């Protein structure tokens, strides 16, 4: 009889643990959705060529806007324009990734993953 009670009690504890894990998972999913929404609304601007070229990305790394000064739209400025666009895009993506990484640390901390 004592063995049966112990097994039932242990099974109930496992059920509570599973329920607690499910609640934690739901909480993490809720936080992830909030972060995703926040990133979608976040905008990062990068400029190059003394501000003659600028790009705006949202937190999901989607281009929102590209602005090029008319003086760079001449055939002789092709290489300068290409280089400026490359610099802007690289900087904006790097900054967006850093923002996303920082926001995701909140979730990673809740997962109790060693080293994070």
C-alpha positions in Angstrom: 0.0 0.0 0.0 2.8 2.4 0.8 4.4 1.8 -2.5 1.2 2.6 -4.4 0.8 5.9 -2.5 4.5 6.8 -3.3 4.0 6.1 -7.0 0.8 8.1 -7.2 2.4 11.0 -5.3 5.5 10.9 -7.6 3.3 10.8 -10.7 1.4 13.9 -9.4 4.7 15.7 -8.9 5.7 14.9 -12.4 2.4 16.2 -13.7 2.9 19.5 -11.7 6.4 19.8 -13.2 5.1 19.3 -16.7 2.4 21.9 -16.1 5.1 24.3 -14.7 7.2 23.7 -17.8 4.2 24.4 -20.0 3.6 27.7 -18.2 7.2 28.6 -18.6 7.1 27.8 -22.3 3.9 29.9 -22.8 5.6 32.8 -20.9 8.7 32.5 -23.2 6.6 32.4 -26.3 4.7 35.5 -25.1 8.0 37.3 -24.5 9.3 36.3 -27.9 6.2 37.6 -29.6 6.6 40.9 -27.7 10.2 41.2 -28.8 9.4 40.4 -32.4 6.7 43.1 -32.4 9.2 45.5 -30.8 11.8 44.7 -33.4 9.3 45.2 -36.2 8.7 48.7 -34.9 12.4 49.5 -34.3 14.1 51.5 -37.0 17.9 51.9 -37.5 19.4 54.4 -39.9 22.9 54.3 -41.2 24.6 57.0 -43.3 27.7 57.1 -45.6 29.5 59.4 -48.0 29.1 62.4 -45.5 25.3 61.7 -45.3 24.7 61.6 -49.0 23.5 58.0 -48.8 21.3 56.7 -46.0 19.4 53.5 -45.4 16.8 52.6 -42.8 16.2 49.1 -41.7 13.6 47.8 -39.2 14.5 45.3 -36.5 13.6 42.4 -38.7 16.4 43.4 -41.1 14.0 44.7 -43.8 14.9 47.8 -45.8 12.4 50.6 -45.0 14.0 53.4 -46.9 17.0 54.3 -49.1 18.0 57.9 -49.7 20.6 58.9 -52.3 21.6 62.5 -52.9 21.3 63.5 -56.5 24.9 64.4 -56.8 25.8 60.7 -56.5 23.5 59.7 -59.4 26.0 60.5 -62.1 27.9 57.8 -64.0 31.3 59.1 -62.7 30.1 58.5 -59.1 29.1 54.9 -59.6 31.9 53.4 -57.5 31.5 55.9 -54.7 27.7 55.2 -54.6 28.2 51.4 -54.6 30.8 51.7 -51.8 28.5 54.1 -49.8 25.5 51.7 -50.2 27.6 48.8 -49.1 28.8 50.6 -46.0 25.3 51.8 -45.1 23.7 48.4 -45.4 26.5 46.6 -43.5 26.4 49.1 -40.7 22.6 49.0 -40.4 22.4 45.2 -40.4 25.1 45.0 -37.8 23.3 47.5 -35.6 20.0 45.7 -36.0 21.6 42.4 -35.2 23.1 43.8 -32.0 19.7 45.2 -30.9 18.0 41.9 -31.6 20.7 40.0 -29.8 20.4 42.2 -26.7 16.7 41.8 -26.6 16.9 38.0 -27.1 19.2 37.8 -24.0 16.1 38.2 -21.9 14.6 35.0 -23.3 17.9 33.2 -23.2 18.4 34.1 -19.6 15.0 32.6 -18.8 16.0 29.3 -20.5 18.9 28.9 -18.0 21.3 27.9 -20.7 24.9 27.8 -19.4 27.2 30.5 -20.9 24.3 32.8 -21.9 
